[in-house]
Amino acid sequence: MRYMGLDYGSRTVGVAISDMLLCTAQPKEIIRRKEENKLRKTLARIEELIVEYGVTEIVLGLPVNMDTTVGERAQMALLFKEKLERRTGLPVHMLDERLTTVEADEIMDELGIRGRDRKDHVDMIAAELILQDYLDNVVNKTQSDKN
């Protein structure tokens, strides 16, 4: 059993995958598309990764506004959630992703990632942070509460 974390953007989707024990998230790749509404190839690639890694659940970042209102980006993510559920048949959990991009930028600063390389890593790192937050605060918290 593994979970997949996704950071959905207007032209990219950052992907992270959990380990089999659901303890850690690892960044995997960035899926790029030329147009925001062209999702067929993006969804097909996500399905390939689901099969390759044996993913059983998906965690998708929900970019709510800082005042917790649901703006246009969050609405797009919710529509993407519906498409993912229909296409994959897997449960898709939404996770508030506020400040994950800021945190990803801080991580890249610490790692010395500069220039164009930053753009190539930010979505993947954000997906990792989204998934790790879900694993830490939902999955593993629920398991420890049972014990």
N, C-alpha and C positions, 0 to 999 in steps of 0.2 A: 504494500500500500504506500502510495506517495501522493503528495499534493503538488499542485502547480500554482505558482503565483504569477499574476499578470499585471503589468502597468500599461494601461490602454491610453495611447496618445492619438493625436490627429493623423499622424503618418507612421507611427511605430507602435509596436507592442513589445515591451520588455518581458522576458520570460525567466522565471526561476523555478527550480524543482527541489523538493524536500528530499532528505535521505529517507530510507525505508523505515526508520524508527520515529519519524516525524519530529526530530529534534532540531535539525539545522536546514537552512535554505541555501542553495547554491545558485548563483546567476548562470544562465545557460546561453541565451542569445537574444538578439533584437530582430524582430520580424518587421520588415519595412514594406510600405506600399506607396504607390505614387499618388493616390487620391484617397481622401478620408473615407468615402463611402464604398470603396472597392475592397470588400472584406472576404471574397471567396477564397483567394490564395492564402490570406492570413488564417482563416478558419481551417483550411486544409492543412497548413503547417502545424497549427495547434493540435489537430487530430493526430498527425504523425508523431508529435512529441508525446501525446497521451499514450499511444500504443508503445512507443519506444521505451518509455520510463514506467509504464504500468500505473499511470495517474488515476486516482479514484475520485478526487475532488479538486475543485478549482477555487482559488481565492483571487478576487478581482478588486483592484484599488478603486475606491469611490472618491473622486476629487471634489468633496464638498467645499464650499466657501469657508473662509475663516470664521464667519459668524454662524456656521452650521447650516446655512441655506443651500438648497440644491440648485445650482446654476446649470448653464448649457453643457459644460463639460461633464458634469455628473449625470445629466440626463442622457448624454451620449453613451456613457459607461453603462447605465442601466439598460439601454437598448442593446448594447453589445452583450450584456449578461443574458438577455433573453435569447439572442442568436446562439450564444455558446451553449445554453441549456438545450435548445432545440436540436442543434447540430451534434452535440456530443452525448447527450443523455445523462450528463454528470451534474451533480449539485454544484452551484456556483455561489460562493459566499462573498458578500460585499464587505470591504473593510475601509474605514475612513483612512485616506492616505494623505491627509494634510501634513505638510512639511517633510514628506519623504524625499522630494527633490532637493530641498535644502540640505537634508541629512546626507543624501547621495553626493551633493557638491562638497560637503565637508569631508566625506570619506575620500573623494578624489583628491582633495587638497592634501590630506594626510599621506596618500599614496604617491603624490607627485604627478598625477595625471594632468596633462596640460593640453590646451588648444583643441584641435579637432578630435583628439582622442577622448576628450570629456564628453562630447556629443555622442560618441560611439558607445560610451559606457553608462551614461546617466540612467537610461530607461531600464537597463538590466539590473543595475544596483538598486534602483527604486523597486523593481519587482522582488528582488531578494529581501529588501526591508519590509515590504508589504507581507510577504509570506512568513518571514521570521516573526513579525509582530503577531500574526495570526497563530502560528505554532506556539509561541510563548504565552500568549494571553487567552487563547481559546482552547486549543487542543490539549496542551500540556497542563493548563490550569484545571480543565475538566477532569483529566486523568488523575491529578494529584488530589482533587476534591473527593474523588471516589475512594481514595485510599485512606 
